[in-house]
Amino acid sequence: MTVLADRIEMADSSGELTLDTMFEWVETMPVPEGYKVEIVGGNIFMAPQRDTHWDIILDIVEQLRSKYPRKRVKSDVRVDYPGHLNGFASDITVMAEDSAKNDKGLWRYQDVEFVAEVISRKTGANDYGPKKDAYAAAGVPVYLIVDPYTGRWHLHTKPKDGEYRGELSLDFGDEIDLTGTVVGLVLETGEFPRD
């Protein structure tokens, strides 16, 4: 960890702190297997993958696959978003049909059509706060938060001027009607597990 601290100090003193530099640090860190790492507002967060978390992600991905080809549905893939050092590895991301990676080999946030985040207890505040703000600022048309602790889902649509103008929250068991959005399908939530 001393090397990491030295690198952070060097980057801070030179004013060159970038997401690429931070992700290089993460690659040298001893991240335990099964942990997801992302950078939100310049802070590095690690969260373990839980069964409930994975079961919900897989359920949503399987439903999305009824419409989208595999190459457009991503999970835990880095996308850099607007704001200060936001490199997210969203639980589920759906890319636009003609999307392409940038010159760094990363997917562009401008091509993201849908994001779903399943709440983890220790990082849930990011999903409800700074990540939601970054997705809205990026113009992500549909942002879905699924919370297994409350048994509720929260749909955010119609991004404008850095905020979502359309919001709907209902319980597990209530379907998520995305037919009026770019996603164009209905997601069933009756089998989402709770924590």
Phi, psi and chi 1 to 4 in degrees:
 res  aa     phi    psi   chi1   chi2   chi3   chi4
   1 MET       -  -20.3  -75.5  -57.4 -157.7      -
   2 THR   -63.4  -41.4  -55.6      -      -      -
   3 VAL   -60.7  -43.7  172.4      -      -      -
   4 LEU   -61.4  -45.5  179.8   59.6      -      -
   5 ALA   -62.0  -42.0      -      -      -      -
   6 ASP   -61.7  -41.8  -68.9  -16.1      -      -
   7 ARG   -66.0  -40.1  -72.7 -177.9 -176.1  170.7
   8 ILE   -62.6  -44.6  -70.0  171.4      -      -
   9 GLU   -61.5  -43.3 -168.2  172.4  -58.0      -
  10 MET   -62.6  -43.9  -74.2 -179.6    0.3      -
  11 ALA   -66.3  -41.2      -      -      -      -
  12 ASP   -65.2  -39.9  -75.1  -17.2      -      -
  13 SER   -72.1  -29.1   65.0      -      -      -
  14 SER   -90.5  -10.0   68.3      -      -      -
  15 GLY    73.5   19.6      -      -      -      -
  16 GLU  -107.8   21.7  -64.2  178.7   19.8      -
  17 LEU   -66.0  121.7 -172.7   61.1      -      -
  18 THR  -130.9  164.7   66.9      -      -      -
  19 LEU   -61.7  -40.2  -80.1  172.1      -      -
  20 ASP   -59.5  -44.1  -70.2  -22.8      -      -
  21 THR   -62.2  -45.1  -59.2      -      -      -
  22 MET   -63.9  -40.8  -67.7 -176.3   77.8      -
  23 PHE   -69.1  -30.5  -84.9  106.2      -      -
  24 GLU   -62.4  -40.8  -74.2  174.5   19.2      -
  25 TRP   -61.9  -45.5  -64.1  -22.9      -      -
  26 VAL   -58.5  -39.0  167.8      -      -      -
  27 GLU   -63.1  -25.1  -71.3  176.1   12.7      -
  28 THR   -91.9   -8.9   65.5      -      -      -
  29 MET   -80.0  152.2  -67.1  170.4   60.4      -
  30 PRO   -81.4   76.3   29.2  -33.3      -      -
  31 VAL   -79.3  122.7  177.4      -      -      -
  32 PRO   -63.4  147.4  -16.1   26.6      -      -
  33 GLU   -60.2  140.6 -172.0  172.6  -28.9      -
  34 GLY    88.8    3.8      -      -      -      -
  35 TYR  -102.3  142.7  -85.2   68.4      -      -
  36 LYS  -100.8  137.9  171.8  177.7  144.2  174.9
  37 VAL  -121.7  133.7  178.2      -      -      -
  38 GLU  -148.7  164.7   57.8 -172.4   -4.9      -
  39 ILE  -117.3  121.5  -60.7  169.9      -      -
  40 VAL  -123.7  114.8 -179.9      -      -      -
  41 GLY    59.8   32.5      -      -      -      -
  42 GLY    84.2    1.9      -      -      -      -
  43 ASN  -106.4  137.2  -62.9  -61.3      -      -
  44 ILE   -90.6  128.2  -62.0  171.5      -      -
  45 PHE  -121.4  137.1  -69.3   89.5      -      -
  46 MET  -123.8  132.8  -72.3 -172.0  -80.8      -
  47 ALA  -137.9  138.0      -      -      -      -
  48 PRO   -74.5  150.0   27.8  -32.8      -      -
  49 GLN   -84.4  122.0 -176.8   78.9  -89.7      -
  50 ARG  -101.9  159.6  -61.1  173.4  -20.6  -80.7
  51 ASP   -57.2  -48.5  -78.8  -15.4      -      -
  52 THR   -58.6  -45.5  -59.5      -      -      -
  53 HIS   -57.4  -52.3 -167.5 -101.2      -      -
  54 TRP   -64.5  -40.4  173.2 -117.9      -      -
  55 ASP   -60.6  -39.7  -71.4  -17.4      -      -
  56 ILE   -69.1  -44.2  -67.0  171.2      -      -
  57 ILE   -57.7  -48.8  -68.4  168.9      -      -
  58 LEU   -62.6  -40.6 -174.6   57.8      -      -
  59 ASP   -59.3  -47.0 -168.7  -19.5      -      -
  60 ILE   -65.4  -44.4  -66.2  170.7      -      -
  61 VAL   -60.0  -44.5  167.1      -      -      -
  62 GLU   -60.6  -38.3  -72.2  173.8  -16.9      -
  63 GLN   -70.1  -39.8  -68.2 -177.9   65.9      -
  64 LEU   -63.9  -33.1  -70.4  169.3      -      -
  65 ARG   -66.3  -13.7  -70.4  -80.7  -67.2  121.6
  66 SER   -67.9  -18.6   68.7      -      -      -
  67 LYS  -117.9  -39.7  175.3  179.6  178.2 -179.1
  68 TYR  -101.2  140.4  -66.4   99.5      -      -
  69 PRO   -70.1  154.5   21.0  -27.3      -      -
  70 ARG   -51.2  -39.8 -179.1  173.6  -75.1  115.7
  71 LYS   -66.1  -15.3   66.8  179.7 -177.3  167.6
  72 ARG   -95.8  -13.7  -70.6 -177.9   57.0 -165.6
  73 VAL  -103.0  120.8 -179.5      -      -      -
  74 LYS  -120.1  155.1  -49.8  -67.3  176.9 -168.2
  75 SER  -141.5  132.2 -178.8      -      -      -
  76 ASP    56.3   36.2  -67.4  -21.6      -      -
  77 VAL  -106.2  132.2  173.6      -      -      -
  78 ARG   -64.9  129.8  175.2 -177.0  165.7 -171.3
  79 VAL  -134.9  129.7  176.5      -      -      -
  80 ASP   -88.7  129.4  -64.0  -14.1      -      -
  81 TYR  -113.4  162.1  -75.3   91.1      -      -
  82 PRO   -59.1  156.3  -20.5   29.9      -      -
  83 GLY   109.7 -177.5      -      -      -      -
  84 HIS   -79.7  108.9  176.4   67.5      -      -
  85 LEU    49.0   64.0  -61.2  175.1      -      -
  86 ASN  -110.9   97.2  -73.0  -37.7      -      -
  87 GLY  -115.6   95.7      -      -      -      -
  88 PHE   -95.4  148.1  -57.2  158.6      -      -
  89 ALA  -119.6   74.0      -      -      -      -
  90 SER   -58.7  150.4  -53.2      -      -      -
  91 ASP   -59.1  -43.7  -69.0  -34.9      -      -
  92 ILE  -141.9  133.0  -57.0  165.6      -      -
  93 THR  -133.4  133.9  -56.8      -      -      -
  94 VAL  -112.1  125.8  174.0      -      -      -
  95 MET   -94.1  151.1  -54.9  -56.5  -62.8      -
  96 ALA   -63.0  158.4      -      -      -      -
  97 GLU   -56.5  -44.6 -173.5  171.5   -7.6      -
  98 ASP   -99.9   25.1  -63.8  -35.5      -      -
  99 SER   -69.1  151.8   59.8      -      -      -
 100 ALA  -143.0  153.3      -      -      -      -
 101 LYS   -74.0  154.2  -67.5 -178.6  178.6 -179.9
 102 ASN   -80.6 -175.1   64.8   20.1      -      -
 103 ASP   -68.5  -12.2   57.6   -7.6      -      -
 104 LYS   -92.4   -1.3  -66.9 -176.2 -165.8  177.2
 105 GLY    82.8   19.4      -      -      -      -
 106 LEU  -109.6  149.0  -59.6  173.8      -      -
 107 TRP   -68.9  145.4  -66.3  103.8      -      -
 108 ARG   -90.3  137.4  -61.2  169.1   -5.5  108.7
 109 TYR   -63.3  -26.1   73.4   83.3      -      -
 110 GLN   -65.1  -17.4  -63.9   91.1  -25.8      -
 111 ASP   -99.3    2.2  -64.7  -31.0      -      -
 112 VAL   -80.9  127.8  173.6      -      -      -
 113 GLU  -104.1  -26.4  -68.2 -174.9  -18.5      -
 114 PHE  -152.2  138.1  170.7   84.6      -      -
 115 VAL  -133.4  137.6  169.0      -      -      -
 116 ALA  -126.3  134.4      -      -      -      -
 117 GLU  -121.9  131.6  -63.6  -76.1    9.4      -
 118 VAL  -101.5  125.5  179.6      -      -      -
 119 ILE   -64.9  133.3  -63.6  -61.8      -      -
 120 SER  -110.1  141.9  -66.4      -      -      -
 121 ARG   -54.9  -44.5 -165.6  174.7  -57.0  -81.1
 122 LYS   -82.6  -17.8  -66.6 -172.2  178.5 -171.0
 123 THR  -120.3    7.5   59.1      -      -      -
 124 GLY   -59.8  -32.8      -      -      -      -
 125 ALA   -60.8  -32.2      -      -      -      -
 126 ASN   -63.5  -43.5  -70.8  -25.4      -      -
 127 ASP   -65.4  -38.4  -62.0  -37.1      -      -
 128 TYR   -80.4  -21.5  -75.0  112.5      -      -
 129 GLY  -113.1  -98.3      -      -      -      -
 130 PRO   -61.8  -33.2   10.8  -18.7      -      -
 131 LYS   -71.3  -41.1  -71.3  174.8   75.7  175.0
 132 LYS   -58.9  -44.0  177.5 -177.7  158.8 -166.5
 133 ASP   -62.4  -42.2  -66.1  -17.4      -      -
 134 ALA   -67.3  -40.4      -      -      -      -
 135 TYR   -63.2  -41.1  -65.8  138.6      -      -
 136 ALA   -65.1  -44.4      -      -      -      -
 137 ALA   -61.9  -32.9      -      -      -      -
 138 ALA   -78.0  -11.1      -      -      -      -
 139 GLY    77.5   24.1      -      -      -      -
 140 VAL   -63.0  118.2  173.3      -      -      -
 141 PRO   -62.5  -34.5  -18.9   28.6      -      -
 142 VAL  -136.3  122.4 -179.3      -      -      -
 143 TYR  -125.7  122.6  173.9   42.1      -      -
 144 LEU  -116.7  127.7  175.5   64.8      -      -
 145 ILE  -109.3  127.5  -60.1  172.5      -      -
 146 VAL  -115.8  122.5  179.8      -      -      -
 147 ASP  -116.4   99.4 -167.5  -28.4      -      -
 148 PRO   -70.1  -12.2   23.2  -29.3      -      -
 149 TYR   -80.5  -33.8  -58.7  103.6      -      -
 150 THR  -100.7  -14.3   63.1      -      -      -
 151 GLY    70.7   30.6      -      -      -      -
 152 ARG  -129.1  156.3  -65.9  178.7   61.5   83.4
 153 TRP  -122.8  153.1   52.1  -96.3      -      -
 154 HIS  -131.3  117.5  -49.7  -85.0      -      -
 155 LEU  -103.2  129.4  179.3   63.3      -      -
 156 HIS  -121.7  125.5  -56.8  -81.4      -      -
 157 THR  -138.2  176.6   58.2      -      -      -
 158 LYS    57.5   60.0  -57.5  178.2 -176.5  173.6
 159 PRO   -68.0  135.0   25.3  -31.4      -      -
 160 LYS  -155.1  132.9 -176.7  177.2  178.4 -175.7
 161 ASP    51.8   40.2  -60.9  -31.4      -      -
 162 GLY    79.3   14.9      -      -      -      -
 163 GLU  -146.5  158.9   65.2 -178.3   12.7      -
 164 TYR   -87.9  128.2  -77.3  106.2      -      -
 165 ARG   -92.4  -23.1  -57.4  -62.6  173.5   99.4
 166 GLY  -106.7  124.1      -      -      -      -
 167 GLU  -139.6  138.2  -64.0 -173.9   14.0      -
 168 LEU  -145.4  132.7  176.8   63.7      -      -
 169 SER  -127.1  127.8  -63.0      -      -      -
 170 LEU  -140.8  179.9  -68.8  172.8      -      -
 171 ASP   -91.8  158.7  -61.1  -42.0      -      -
 172 PHE   -56.5  137.2  -74.2   11.0      -      -
 173 GLY   107.2  -30.1      -      -      -      -
 174 ASP   -83.2  133.5  -66.2  -40.0      -      -
 175 GLU   -74.5  153.4   58.2 -174.3   28.2      -
 176 ILE  -101.9  103.7  -55.2  168.8      -      -
 177 ASP   -85.5  105.8 -174.3   -7.5      -      -
 178 LEU  -107.7   16.9  -58.3  174.1      -      -
 179 THR   -67.3  -24.7   55.2      -      -      -
 180 GLY   -89.3   10.7      -      -      -      -
 181 THR  -119.3  178.5   72.0      -      -      -
 182 VAL   -61.7  -24.7   65.5      -      -      -
 183 VAL   -69.1  -43.9  178.7      -      -      -
 184 GLY    68.1   33.9      -      -      -      -
 185 LEU  -151.2  175.1   52.7   80.6      -      -
 186 VAL  -111.1  131.5  173.5      -      -      -
 187 LEU  -102.2  129.6  -62.6  175.2      -      -
 188 GLU   -87.6  140.3  -60.8  -65.0  -26.7      -
 189 THR  -120.1    2.9   67.6      -      -      -
 190 GLY   -60.7  -25.6      -      -      -      -
 191 GLU  -101.0    6.8  -64.5 -174.3   14.3      -
 192 PHE   -65.8  125.6  -74.2    2.0      -      -
 193 PRO   -77.0  161.8   25.9  -30.9      -      -
 194 ARG  -113.2  154.7  -67.5 -174.9   64.6  157.4
 195 ASP  -106.5      - -105.9  -16.1      -      -
